[in-house]
Structures are given as structure tokens and as C-alpha cells.
Amino acid sequence: MRLRNSVALCAIVACGLLASACSDGYFEGPRLDENPNKPSNAGADQQFIGFQAFSFYALTGDVNRVVSLFMQQMAGTGRQWAGYDQYQVTENDFTMSAYYAQGGLVDIRGVEKKVEDNKPYLGVAQTWEALVMDVASDVWGDIPYSEAVTDAKNPKLDKQIDVHNALLALLDQAIANINGAGPGVPAGVDLVFDGSKTEWTQAAHTLKARLYMHLAESDPANYAKALTETNSGIASSALEMTSTSACSTCIRSTRTSGTSGATATVSSTCRSRSNCENAGSASCTKRSTRSGTGRDCAGREKLSR
């Protein structure tokens, strides 16, 4: 019995010594308690590449396709697309979360804060913010913006017209910053224009033209403003805002005449070539479209799940 007690006592002491040794950093260190695939902090370049990828997805994903169905640019013929084609959509089918989290406004604002002393880089990020929030407001109308990405727990819904006007002011800042002092976006980090100040300035002006066209029905004077911005905007298809990666979006030019008689070139989103070519079996067929709209990148549209 004494032998057993002695053995048990020795085992307890050994475990205690082992535990104390382990707690003294034995299981701590770069390869033990740190995950290299889950960094706690990201640099501006890493975060910029990340939000570009997620923004391309948001701009060219299901929301883009459903809008095309509603505008009768395409017809849904199978699976959920057949229901969407008959306007069978609930408030839970499509949410605006991707435009805020998961590479949306949260990350865009994060980059803006990190590059605030690099004015051209800041201006490019602000242009991205205007593009993403413009699309969100176009789709959902009143959205959180003025109180978004702040300490407000329940940010208010801003009126669509107020969001548009705020984005016009933001684009004015972006244009000034793009042409300001600083090294700009490093080569290879910008997936659209590779840091070109000229091309980003043109894109910002084209976005302003689109926003003015959105406001023109409430104030026809905005047609002339849109035309003015167009003259400083994207001038040819060779300069479209298109991603250099597999996941892409672009700003196309469409000639549009307003009630004032002015003709302006305004932008519209174009689905990615990867979406066109890799969408799978046809459960959505492309309808004939009006001139200047509804053109897909591969000359066809196939959607399936």
C-alpha cells in the first residue's frame, strides 16, 4: 500500500512540475500560438486589395443580375431565377451587408485612415467609397451613410438624395486628393488603373456624371452638370474602369438625352467576364435589349446555382 501511495505521490509531483514548465512559455511563440493566416492587423495595401476583390463581387454578383431581370435585360428560366423573374423576392433574399462589412465601407474607411497622408492613395479609396455607396443607394434607396462606420449602434437611414449629394461632395475631395501630394497607390496593388492619377481622375468625374443623372429628374439643371463632368470623364472604352483580375467590373459609357436637350455620357456597371463565361448551365437567358444597355462582356448571360 505504501508503495502505491509513493508512486501516486511521485506521479502528482511530476505532473505539477510538467504543468509549471508548460505554462512558462512552452506552448507560446510564433509557430505555436499565432496563426499566420489570421493576422490581427493588415497594412493599407493588403486591405486595399481585399476590399477591391469583395467590391467587385458585390457589384457584379446576384444583385446586379436580379436588377437585370427586373429591367428585362435578361429572363430567369430556372431555379431561383425563375422566381426572381416574377418579382418573387423577399427582404431577406438580398441584404446590403456586403456593401458595409466583408470588404465594404468598413474596410474602405480603414484604408482611408491609414493613407490619409498619401493624398493620391486617399483619393482613389474615396472614389471607391463613392462607387460602392452609390450602388447601395441605387438599389436600396435610403441607406445608413452619415452615421455608418461610426460609434453609432443604430445608424440612421439617410435619404437617397442626401446620400447622392454627400457622394458628390466626396468625389470633389477625391479628385483634389488624387492630384495632391504623395506617392500614390503602389504598382500592382491597384487592380483597376494601376495607380494612374489621370485615369482615376476621369473615373471620378464619370461617377459624378452618373450621380447628377440620378438627380436630374428632380432638378433638370443636373443634366448640364452631368455633361460638364462627362467632358472630363472616361472618354473611350479603352479607359473603362475594369479590373485587371479575374473578378471584374467596369464603368461603361451610355449616351443619354435628358428633358433639357443635353446629351451626357453616363456610366453603368458591366458584369464581369468571369461571370459571363463561368456561370454554368443556362437557367437565365438574355432578352433583347434597348440600345446602349444590357450588353454583357461575352455576348451572352448564363446564370445558375
C-alpha positions in Angstrom: 0.0 0.0 0.0 2.8 2.3 0.9 4.5 1.6 -2.5 1.3 2.5 -4.3 1.0 5.8 -2.3 4.6 6.6 -3.1 4.1 6.0 -6.8 0.9 8.1 -6.8 2.7 10.9 -5.0 5.5 10.9 -7.5 3.1 11.0 -10.4 1.3 14.0 -8.9 4.6 15.8 -8.3 5.8 15.0 -11.9 2.5 16.4 -13.3 2.9 19.5 -11.3 6.4 20.1 -12.5 5.4 19.4 -16.1 2.4 21.8 -15.9 4.6 24.6 -14.4 7.2 24.0 -17.2 4.5 24.2 -19.9 3.0 27.4 -18.5 6.4 29.1 -18.8 6.1 29.7 -22.5 6.4 26.1 -23.6 3.3 26.4 -25.9 3.8 30.0 -26.8 5.6 31.5 -29.7 5.3 32.5 -33.4 4.7 28.9 -34.6 2.6 27.8 -31.6 0.0 30.4 -30.5 0.0 32.7 -33.6 -1.9 31.9 -36.8 -0.1 33.3 -39.8 -3.3 33.0 -41.9 -5.2 35.2 -39.4 -3.3 38.4 -38.9 -4.6 40.8 -36.3 -3.6 43.8 -38.3 -3.4 44.4 -42.0 -1.5 47.1 -43.9 -3.1 49.6 -46.2 -2.1 47.7 -49.3 -3.4 44.3 -48.0 -6.7 45.9 -47.0 -7.0 47.8 -50.3 -6.6 44.6 -52.4 -9.1 42.9 -50.1 -11.8 45.4 -50.4 -11.4 45.7 -54.2 -11.9 41.9 -54.6 -15.0 42.0 -52.3 -16.4 45.1 -54.0 -16.1 43.5 -57.4 -18.1 40.6 -56.1 -20.8 42.9 -54.6 -21.0 45.0 -57.8 -21.2 42.1 -60.2 -23.0 39.5 -58.2 -26.6 38.5 -57.6 -27.9 42.0 -57.0 -26.6 43.0 -60.4 -28.2 40.0 -62.0 -31.6 40.5 -60.3 -31.7 44.1 -61.4 -31.0 43.0 -65.0 -34.0 40.7 -64.6 -36.3 43.4 -63.3 -35.2 45.7 -66.2 -36.0 42.8 -68.6 -32.4 42.7 -69.9 -32.5 39.0 -69.1 -35.1 36.4 -68.3 -34.9 33.9 -65.4 -36.0 30.5 -66.6 -34.9 28.1 -63.9 -34.3 27.6 -60.2 -34.5 30.8 -58.0 -34.0 32.9 -61.1 -37.4 31.9 -62.4 -38.9 33.3 -59.2 -36.9 36.5 -59.3 -38.1 37.0 -62.9 -41.6 37.1 -61.5 -40.6 39.6 -58.8 -40.7 36.9 -56.1 -38.1 38.5 -53.8 -38.3 38.9 -50.0 -36.4 41.4 -47.9 -34.1 38.6 -46.7 -33.0 37.4 -50.2 -30.6 40.3 -50.7 -29.1 42.4 -48.0 -26.7 45.3 -48.1 -24.2 43.8 -45.6 -21.6 43.2 -48.3 -21.6 46.9 -49.0 -20.5 47.6 -45.5 -18.8 44.6 -43.9 -16.8 41.9 -45.7 -14.7 44.3 -47.7 -17.3 47.1 -48.0 -17.4 50.6 -46.4 -15.7 49.3 -43.1 -12.6 48.3 -45.0 -12.6 51.3 -47.3 -12.7 53.7 -44.4 -9.9 51.6 -42.8 -7.7 52.2 -45.8 -8.6 55.9 -45.9 -7.5 56.3 -42.4 -4.2 54.5 -43.0 -3.3 56.5 -46.1 -4.6 60.0 -45.1 -1.1 61.5 -45.6 -0.8 59.9 -49.1 -3.3 62.1 -50.9 -3.5 60.2 -54.2 -4.0 56.9 -52.4 -6.7 58.5 -50.3 -8.4 59.9 -53.3 -8.6 56.5 -55.0 -10.1 55.0 -51.9 -12.7 57.8 -51.7 -13.6 57.2 -55.3 -14.2 53.5 -54.4 -16.3 54.6 -51.5 -18.5 56.8 -53.8 -18.9 53.9 -56.3 -19.9 51.3 -53.7 -22.2 53.6 -51.7 -23.8 54.9 -54.9 -24.7 51.4 -56.0 -26.1 50.6 -52.5 -28.2 53.7 -52.5 -29.5 53.0 -56.1 -30.6 49.5 -55.0 -32.0 50.1 -51.5 -32.9 53.8 -51.6 -32.4 55.2 -48.1 -29.3 53.7 -46.5 -27.0 54.3 -43.5 -24.2 56.6 -44.6 -23.7 59.8 -42.5 -23.6 57.6 -39.3 -22.2 54.5 -40.9 -18.8 53.1 -39.6 -19.0 55.4 -36.5 -19.7 54.7 -32.8 -23.5 54.9 -33.6 -25.0 51.5 -32.6 -28.1 52.0 -34.8 -27.0 54.4 -37.6 -29.9 56.3 -39.1 -31.2 55.8 -42.7 -30.2 58.8 -44.8 -32.5 59.9 -47.6 -31.3 58.7 -51.0 -31.0 62.3 -52.3 -28.8 63.2 -49.3 -26.6 60.2 -49.9 -26.1 61.2 -53.5 -25.3 64.8 -52.6 -22.8 63.6 -50.0 -21.1 61.4 -52.6 -20.8 64.3 -55.0 -19.0 66.3 -52.3 -16.8 63.2 -51.5 -15.9 62.9 -55.2 -14.8 66.6 -55.3 -12.5 65.7 -52.4 -11.3 62.6 -54.2 -10.4 64.5 -57.4 -8.4 67.0 -55.4 -6.6 64.3 -53.4 -5.8 62.2 -56.4 -3.9 65.1 -57.8 -2.4 66.0 -54.5 1.0 65.2 -52.9 2.1 61.7 -52.2 3.5 58.6 -53.8 0.0 57.2 -54.6 -1.1 53.6 -54.9 1.9 51.2 -55.3 2.2 49.4 -58.6 0.4 46.1 -58.6 -1.9 47.0 -55.7 -4.5 48.9 -57.7 -6.3 46.3 -59.7 -8.1 48.8 -62.0 -5.8 51.6 -63.2 -2.5 50.5 -61.6 -2.3 53.8 -59.7 -2.8 56.1 -62.7 -3.8 59.5 -61.4 -5.2 60.5 -64.8 -7.4 57.5 -65.2 -8.7 57.7 -61.6 -9.5 61.4 -62.1 -11.5 60.6 -65.2 -13.3 57.8 -63.3 -14.2 60.1 -60.5 -15.7 62.7 -63.0 -17.7 59.9 -64.7 -19.1 58.8 -61.3 -20.1 62.4 -60.7 -21.9 62.5 -64.1 -23.8 59.3 -63.1 -24.9 60.9 -59.8 -26.0 64.0 -61.5 -28.1 61.9 -63.9 -29.7 60.2 -60.9 -30.7 63.6 -59.6 -31.8 65.1 -62.9 -35.5 64.1 -62.7 -35.9 66.2 -59.5 -33.8 69.1 -60.9 -33.3 69.2 -64.7 -30.3 71.6 -64.2 -28.3 68.5 -63.3 -28.3 67.4 -66.9 -26.0 70.2 -67.8 -23.8 69.4 -64.7 -23.6 65.7 -65.9 -22.5 66.9 -69.3 -19.8 69.0 -67.8 -18.5 66.1 -65.8 -18.6 63.9 -68.8 -16.3 66.1 -70.7 -13.7 65.5 -68.0 -14.5 61.8 -67.6 -13.8 58.5 -69.3 -13.5 59.2 -72.9 -13.2 55.8 -74.6 -13.8 52.1 -74.0 -10.0 51.6 -73.7 -10.2 53.5 -70.4 -13.2 51.7 -68.9 -13.0 51.0 -65.1 -12.3 47.3 -65.5 -10.5 45.1 -63.1 -7.2 43.5 -64.3 -8.1 40.4 -62.2 -10.4 37.6 -63.0 -13.2 39.2 -60.9 -14.0 42.4 -62.7 -16.4 45.3 -63.1 -16.4 48.2 -65.4 -18.0 51.6 -66.0 -19.4 51.8 -69.5 -20.5 54.9 -71.3 -24.1 55.3 -72.5 -25.3 58.2 -74.4 -28.4 59.6 -72.7 -30.6 62.6 -73.6 -32.4 64.4 -70.9 -35.5 66.6 -71.0 -33.3 69.7 -71.2 -32.0 68.5 -74.6 -28.5 68.0 -73.2 -26.7 64.8 -74.1 -24.5 63.2 -71.5 -22.3 60.2 -71.3 -23.2 58.4 -68.1 -21.9 55.2 -66.5 -23.4 51.8 -65.9 -22.0 48.7 -64.4 -21.0 45.8 -66.6 -20.9 42.3 -65.4 -17.5 40.6 -65.2 -16.2 38.4 -68.0 -15.7 35.6 -65.5 -19.4 35.8 -64.6 -20.3 35.6 -68.2 -18.1 32.6 -69.0 -18.2 30.6 -65.8 -21.8 30.9 -64.7 -22.6 27.3 -65.6 -25.6 25.8 -67.2 -28.2 28.1 -68.6 -31.1 28.9 -66.3 -31.3 32.5 -67.4 -31.4 33.7 -71.0 -30.6 37.1 -72.3 -33.5 39.2 -73.6 -33.1 41.6 -76.4 -32.2 45.0 -75.0 -32.6 48.6 -75.7 -29.7 50.4 -77.5 -26.8 51.1 -75.3 -27.8 49.0 -72.3 -27.8 45.4 -71.2 -24.6 44.4 -73.0 -22.7 41.6 -71.3 -19.0 41.1 -71.6 -19.1 37.8 -73.5 -22.2 38.5 -75.7 -24.4 36.2 -73.6 -25.5 35.6 -70.0 -25.9 32.3 -68.3 -26.9 32.2 -64.7 -27.4 29.1 -62.4 -26.9 27.9 -58.9 
